[in-house]
């Protein structure tokens, strides 16, 4: 059984069916691994991991980069999947300096308009978050609202990896 936490303070919108299917498939794989291991799921661990992920978003949305980095391992890996070359901030960033570079790369080309957090799911050391990123591309003035699934892995109470699976076609179109 997976623990689900809803972020009631954020407006809820429908997300694309494909993201629901991706998230469901990822959760299904985690549930299968738990069932096959013979071990009982650790609900307390799931909730602790969700709490860490929620704290990361709260600090980032609040502009507290130092607070967010304190929740991450020194060698954390931050990945934004997208049209390389088209979306300048897509790629893999490593460590606290890498994450600072990601946000600098993002800020150089886009202005954030909002981050909607919909659902948090946890299975083992992995937290899955669904939501929508809203931003404006500086060069074109176009805005986008792209649904995403974030996959956050946590070890020893620290975030060790963050992967953003976003509808990059929507993001890339705003650059045209």
KAKA-V317665 format. One record per residue. RES is the residue in one small letter. PHI is phi in whole degrees, 0 to 359 (999 if undefined). NEAR is the number of other C-alpha atoms within 8 Angstrom. D_LAST is the distance of its C-alpha to the last C-alpha in Angstrom with 2 decimals. Layout:
<<RES | PHI | NEAR | D_LAST> <RES | PHI | NEAR | D_LAST>>
//
This chain:
<<x | 999 | 4 | 43.79> <x | 262 | 9 | 40.58> <x | 270 | 10 | 40.35> <x | 240 | 8 | 37.66> <x | 234 | 8 | 36.83> <x | 261 | 7 | 34.86> <x | 267 | 8 | 33.25> <x | 292 | 5 | 34.66> <x | 279 | 4 | 33.37> <x | 252 | 8 | 29.72> <x | 300 | 6 | 28.56> <x | 260 | 7 | 28.31> <x | 232 | 5 | 25.72> <x | 289 | 4 | 25.64> <x | 251 | 9 | 23.52> <x | 300 | 7 | 22.39> <x | 303 | 6 | 25.36> <x | 299 | 6 | 23.91> <x | 291 | 12 | 24.04> <x | 296 | 9 | 27.54> <x | 295 | 8 | 28.52> <x | 298 | 8 | 27.19> <x | 300 | 11 | 28.94> <x | 297 | 8 | 32.02> <x | 295 | 8 | 32.17> <x | 297 | 8 | 31.94> <x | 295 | 11 | 34.60> <x | 298 | 8 | 36.70> <x | 296 | 8 | 36.74> <x | 295 | 10 | 37.88> <x | 295 | 11 | 40.53> <x | 297 | 8 | 41.79> <x | 297 | 8 | 42.18> <x | 295 | 12 | 44.16> <x | 295 | 9 | 46.35> <x | 286 | 6 | 47.08> <x | 283 | 6 | 47.96> <x | 81 | 6 | 50.90> <x | 269 | 6 | 50.06> <x | 285 | 6 | 49.63> <x | 296 | 8 | 46.24> <x | 262 | 7 | 46.44> <x | 297 | 8 | 45.27> <x | 296 | 6 | 45.96> <x | 296 | 9 | 43.71> <x | 302 | 15 | 40.91> <x | 293 | 10 | 41.23> <x | 300 | 8 | 41.41> <x | 294 | 14 | 38.18> <x | 298 | 13 | 36.44> <x | 299 | 8 | 37.87> <x | 296 | 12 | 36.47> <x | 297 | 11 | 32.95> <x | 300 | 8 | 33.25> <x | 296 | 10 | 34.46> <x | 299 | 11 | 31.47> <x | 296 | 9 | 29.06> <x | 301 | 8 | 31.43> <x | 290 | 12 | 31.60> <x | 295 | 11 | 27.88> <x | 296 | 8 | 27.04> <x | 280 | 6 | 29.97> <x | 82 | 6 | 28.69> <x | 262 | 9 | 31.59> <x | 298 | 8 | 30.16> <x | 298 | 6 | 33.74> <x | 297 | 10 | 34.82> <x | 294 | 13 | 32.03> <x | 296 | 9 | 32.85> <x | 296 | 7 | 36.51> <x | 273 | 12 | 35.75> <x | 246 | 11 | 34.27> <x | 296 | 11 | 36.14> <x | 301 | 6 | 36.01> <x | 256 | 8 | 34.36> <x | 307 | 13 | 31.88> <x | 247 | 11 | 28.90> <x | 245 | 12 | 25.53> <x | 236 | 12 | 22.90> <x | 243 | 12 | 19.31> <x | 278 | 11 | 18.26> <x | 184 | 10 | 14.62> <x | 293 | 10 | 12.41> <x | 301 | 8 | 14.17> <x | 92 | 5 | 12.45> <x | 276 | 7 | 8.96> <x | 254 | 11 | 10.55> <x | 300 | 9 | 13.00> <x | 266 | 8 | 15.54> <x | 283 | 11 | 16.12> <x | 138 | 9 | 19.53> <x | 249 | 8 | 23.21> <x | 238 | 11 | 24.85> <x | 239 | 11 | 28.65> <x | 76 | 11 | 31.17> <x | 298 | 11 | 31.06> <x | 295 | 7 | 29.64> <x | 297 | 10 | 26.84> <x | 293 | 11 | 25.98> <x | 300 | 8 | 26.08> <x | 294 | 9 | 23.67> <x | 304 | 10 | 21.24> <x | 293 | 8 | 21.31> <x | 292 | 8 | 21.04> <x | 298 | 10 | 17.95> <x | 297 | 11 | 16.42> <x | 296 | 8 | 17.66> <x | 289 | 6 | 16.26> <x | 234 | 10 | 12.60> <x | 219 | 10 | 13.13> <x | 245 | 10 | 15.84> <x | 293 | 8 | 17.72> <x | 247 | 8 | 18.69> <x | 160 | 7 | 21.01> <x | 231 | 10 | 22.21> <x | 268 | 11 | 24.10> <x | 255 | 11 | 26.77> <x | 260 | 13 | 28.34> <x | 223 | 11 | 30.85> <x | 241 | 12 | 32.51> <x | 231 | 13 | 34.40> <x | 228 | 15 | 36.54> <x | 214 | 13 | 38.26> <x | 65 | 10 | 40.19> <x | 267 | 11 | 38.31> <x | 242 | 11 | 34.87> <x | 247 | 17 | 33.18> <x | 250 | 13 | 30.38> <x | 234 | 12 | 28.36> <x | 248 | 14 | 26.07> <x | 180 | 13 | 23.75> <x | 222 | 13 | 20.40> <x | 259 | 13 | 18.11> <x | 240 | 13 | 16.56> <x | 202 | 12 | 14.38> <x | 238 | 13 | 12.19> <x | 279 | 13 | 9.50> <x | 299 | 9 | 11.35> <x | 294 | 6 | 9.11> <x | 255 | 8 | 7.03> <x | 76 | 7 | 10.02> <x | 280 | 9 | 8.58> <x | 253 | 9 | 11.15> <x | 218 | 11 | 11.79> <x | 227 | 10 | 15.19> <x | 245 | 12 | 15.50> <x | 288 | 13 | 19.01> <x | 213 | 13 | 20.58> <x | 233 | 13 | 23.93> <x | 257 | 12 | 25.19> <x | 243 | 13 | 28.09> <x | 243 | 13 | 30.33> <x | 256 | 11 | 33.44> <x | 233 | 13 | 36.37> <x | 226 | 8 | 39.48> <x | 51 | 4 | 42.43> <x | 78 | 8 | 40.75> <x | 235 | 10 | 37.68> <x | 285 | 15 | 34.12> <x | 253 | 13 | 33.81> <x | 205 | 12 | 30.40> <x | 221 | 13 | 27.31> <x | 236 | 11 | 24.72> <x | 251 | 11 | 21.64> <x | 259 | 10 | 20.72> <x | 241 | 11 | 17.63> <x | 285 | 9 | 15.52> <x | 292 | 10 | 12.83> <x | 295 | 7 | 10.93> <x | 294 | 10 | 10.52> <x | 296 | 12 | 9.59> <x | 300 | 12 | 7.05> <x | 299 | 7 | 5.36> <x | 289 | 12 | 5.51> <x | 276 | 11 | 3.85> <x | 276 | 5 | 0.00>>
//
